[in-house]
Amino acid sequence: MFTPLESLSDRVIDQLPDRNIIFIHTPLCGTCKVARRMLEIVYEMTPNAAIYEVNANFVPDTLQEWRIQSVPALLYMDKPKDTIDVQYAISDVPALLRRVQAFFK
């Protein structure tokens, strides 16, 4: 499954691979649960994907600093702290699969 992160501190981010995705969620969010299931399917189909997860409740200051507007959110990151894109709408598995596979190519 996804590797959990306890924080999004500079020290933690610096240890992540150059290309990674961080799934930001909250445990009681129904939309987050649907997004997680879709991302799990994509993860199984993309073996080289470095996908991490963090509970938004534990990183509120970082989310405010990074201007994360809502959950679920997928942060596509290239080199530590250089966010390429933030995806909020996760509509279907095929579209998500194309985007994730293109990102990790």
PLY file of the C-alpha trace (Angstrom):
ply
format ascii 1.0
element vertex 105
property float x
property float y
property float z
element edge 104
property int vertex1
property int vertex2
end_header
0.00 0.00 0.00
0.99 3.64 0.19
3.76 4.60 2.55
2.36 6.72 5.40
4.04 9.96 6.35
3.65 11.39 9.84
4.59 14.89 8.75
5.51 16.98 5.74
8.54 18.56 7.36
11.52 19.50 5.22
13.44 16.56 6.69
10.74 14.07 5.65
10.25 15.59 2.18
14.01 15.60 1.54
14.08 11.82 2.07
11.44 11.08 -0.58
12.35 10.02 -4.12
12.78 12.78 -6.70
9.41 11.94 -8.28
6.58 11.07 -5.94
2.91 11.56 -5.27
1.54 12.47 -1.87
-2.10 11.57 -1.21
-3.57 13.97 1.34
-6.77 12.81 3.02
-8.75 12.73 6.24
-10.11 9.52 7.78
-13.78 10.55 7.88
-13.95 12.02 4.36
-16.17 9.90 2.10
-14.71 11.38 -1.08
-11.23 10.58 0.24
-12.24 6.93 0.65
-13.42 6.75 -2.96
-10.25 8.49 -4.16
-8.13 6.08 -2.10
-9.79 3.07 -3.73
-9.18 4.48 -7.20
-5.58 5.26 -6.30
-5.10 1.73 -4.93
-6.16 0.31 -8.30
-3.78 2.66 -10.12
-0.98 1.77 -7.70
-1.39 -1.93 -8.48
-1.09 -1.15 -12.20
1.93 1.16 -11.82
4.64 -0.79 -9.97
7.26 1.98 -10.22
5.01 4.59 -8.55
6.27 6.19 -5.35
3.02 7.06 -3.59
2.84 8.33 -0.03
-0.08 9.35 2.15
-0.61 11.80 4.95
-3.56 12.57 7.19
-4.39 16.24 6.68
-5.36 16.54 10.36
-1.72 16.07 11.36
-0.21 18.66 8.98
-2.50 21.73 9.04
0.33 24.28 9.04
2.01 22.70 6.03
-1.27 22.52 4.13
-1.86 26.20 4.77
1.70 27.06 3.73
1.38 25.00 0.53
-2.11 26.43 -0.08
-3.85 23.06 -0.25
-7.51 23.96 -0.64
-9.32 20.70 0.10
-9.05 16.96 0.48
-8.61 14.59 -1.16
-5.58 16.04 -2.89
-2.80 14.44 -4.88
0.47 16.34 -4.91
2.63 15.44 -7.87
6.14 16.34 -6.76
9.36 16.46 -8.73
12.42 16.91 -6.55
11.67 17.69 -2.93
9.27 20.58 -2.31
8.87 21.42 -6.01
5.21 20.60 -6.50
4.43 20.15 -10.16
0.69 19.96 -9.74
-2.08 19.49 -7.21
-5.04 17.39 -8.28
-8.27 17.77 -6.35
-10.79 16.15 -8.70
-10.27 12.41 -9.06
-13.06 11.44 -11.39
-12.28 7.97 -12.71
-9.64 5.23 -12.71
-8.66 5.38 -16.42
-7.95 9.12 -16.29
-6.04 8.79 -13.02
-4.06 5.85 -14.40
-3.03 7.83 -17.49
-1.94 10.78 -15.39
0.06 8.73 -12.87
1.74 6.60 -15.52
2.67 9.69 -17.54
4.09 11.32 -14.41
6.33 8.35 -13.61
7.55 7.78 -17.18
0 1
1 2
2 3
3 4
4 5
5 6
6 7
7 8
8 9
9 10
10 11
11 12
12 13
13 14
14 15
15 16
16 17
17 18
18 19
19 20
20 21
21 22
22 23
23 24
24 25
25 26
26 27
27 28
28 29
29 30
30 31
31 32
32 33
33 34
34 35
35 36
36 37
37 38
38 39
39 40
40 41
41 42
42 43
43 44
44 45
45 46
46 47
47 48
48 49
49 50
50 51
51 52
52 53
53 54
54 55
55 56
56 57
57 58
58 59
59 60
60 61
61 62
62 63
63 64
64 65
65 66
66 67
67 68
68 69
69 70
70 71
71 72
72 73
73 74
74 75
75 76
76 77
77 78
78 79
79 80
80 81
81 82
82 83
83 84
84 85
85 86
86 87
87 88
88 89
89 90
90 91
91 92
92 93
93 94
94 95
95 96
96 97
97 98
98 99
99 100
100 101
101 102
102 103
103 104
